[in-house]
Amino acid sequence: METAVYLLNLQNLDLLVVGASIAANLILGFIILFREPRNASHVLFFLQTLVLSIWSILNYFSYQIKEPDVALLLVRFVMFFAVPNSIIFLLLMHTFPEKNIRLKKPVLAYVYILALITMLVTLTPLLFSSIEIRATGAPQPTVGPGIVLFMLTAIASIPLGVYFLVRKYRKAQTESRQPLKFLLFGVVLMFIGILVFDFVFPVLYRNTRFIPLSSAFTLPFIVCTFYAILRYRLLNIKVIFTEGLTLILVIFTFFEVILSDTTGKLIFRSIIFLILLGVAILLNRSVLREVQAREEIERLAKDLEKANTRLKELDKLKTEFLSFASHQLRSPLTAIKGYASLILEGTYGKTTKKIHEPIDRIFQSSSALTSMVEDFLNISKIEQGGMKYDFEITDFRKIVEGVIAEQEPNVKNKNLEMVLTVEQPEANYNIRIDGNKIKQVVMNLLDNSIKYTQKGSVNVTLRFVDRKIQLEIKDTGIGFNKETLPKLFEKFSREKNANKINIQGSGLGLYLARQIIETHHGHIWAQSKGEGRGSTFSIELYTDIIIGS
């Protein structure tokens, strides 16, 4: 009676060890597979754990069955699954840590064909013709000629895989050696266990007690490979903790199943085990996806930061080029404009009407280009932080009157009406500003109104309200719609109908005006009731803000 109880407990312990090893193998295999299903190293690791689990189950029961025919069938299936087990080990050692199998297709096809032939041979009497059950209960098969093919295929694959791993370890850089070191350590532990308990004990001591537990000897290899993949992929500690916790829970629940003493408990605990196993896999997959999503966001953020840095460098180069090109263009344009002006003024003698017209066009075009080049130069100065301001007390009213006087010829040429209204003529319009920069802003706004007004009037209003000087320029020109307003003061932005009237505009004038006014702590804005209904541009400067001191 005591002997029977002892044997029952021993069998439970054996099953417990095998079951725990299989559960651990499968969970680790699924974890790695779910991590990156298209990674060849991950797929091979999963297949290794799957085939190893099937092989472990068959190997265990082959030593429990006492019927010779059934035992022979089980032993043949043990050898059958030993072949893909060895081949997958070889491929894993050759592939890890790469994402694709590196063996050439003809070689890979040869390996697959040889493995398939060997697997078929293991199921025939060519490998084991018969079997004898020893007094110890261990099966003793009669070996056939097919063992030679089995050894060439399955047995030879293992040292070849170890050779690939060692060679890879020697060639690896220092930072890449760490995961390979864990993998090599796991392989060494596995083969020491198999050598001692599956060969030394049976051969020297006639003790086959540990052969059914061979799956436990492969566990160090699986665990070390699992850790090597984790280490190589630099996975998050949250994932590892979740995986470790669920693994412990699943193994503990499996222990409960093994130790069940009634059929009812066995069924109930088995159901709980399967539910917990499914939940563990889903939980690990969910945590993994969360971590991968966060890592992907971090990677994208780093890529975006690199791209942003690169864009800033390119923008700086663009600005420098723009500044250089503008400087090079300004001198010849100034010369063209100057000589055209001298010819028109009669400095080089009286010109005929036939000559006067093209010279006037040259003068007008060179003036427009000179203004555009000046805008480009100012933009490049602003972007480089090199725009200098000379602040001093200036009469803003005189600036406006001076600009209007300069634009009078253009107004007459277009038969427009231009009126200046000063609402508080007695007010003091002195303000601390950079007179030249503010004059450029007023000139740009007034010039735009004149250019884009084909008929009607341009009304300029100057007022003093609550310690603020306001300038309003209202025209009856092409106007703009609501969609244009948000980008009106951006670089190179123009109203869609502007090119029909003035093709030489650069879209920089309003942007430059905004930059200058904002530097003066003022405001600039535009209003329009719609296309074809005119527009109003306004600027506002504070007289009590001391700037540039």
Secondary structure, DSSP 8 states (H G I E B T S, - for coil): -HHHHHHHHHHHHHHHHHHHHHHHHHHHHHHHHHH-TT-HHHHHHHHHHHHHHHHHHHHHHHTT---HHHHHHHHHHHHHHHHHHHHHHHHHHHHTT-SS--S-HHHHHHHHHHHHHHHHHHTSTTTEEEEEE-TTS-EEEEE-THHHHHIIIIIHHHHHHHHHHHHHHHHS-HHHHHHHHHHHHHHHHHHHHHHIIIIIHHHHH---TTGGGHHHHHHHHHHHHHHHHHHHHT--HHHHHHHHHHHHHHHHHHHHHHT--SHHHHHHHHHHHHHHHHHHHHHHHHHHHHHHHHHHHHHHHHHHHHHHHHHHHHHHHHHHHHHHHHHHHHHHHHHHHHHHHHHHTTTT----HHHHHHHHHHHHHHHHHHHHHHHHHHHHHHHHT------EEEEHHHHHHHHHHHHHHHHHHTT-EEEEEES-TTS--EEEE-HHHHHHHHHHHHHHHHHT--SSEEEEEEEEETTEEEEEEEE-S----TTTGGGTTSTT---TTHHHH-TT--S-HHHHHHHHHHHTT-EEEEE-SSTTS-EEEEEEEESS-----
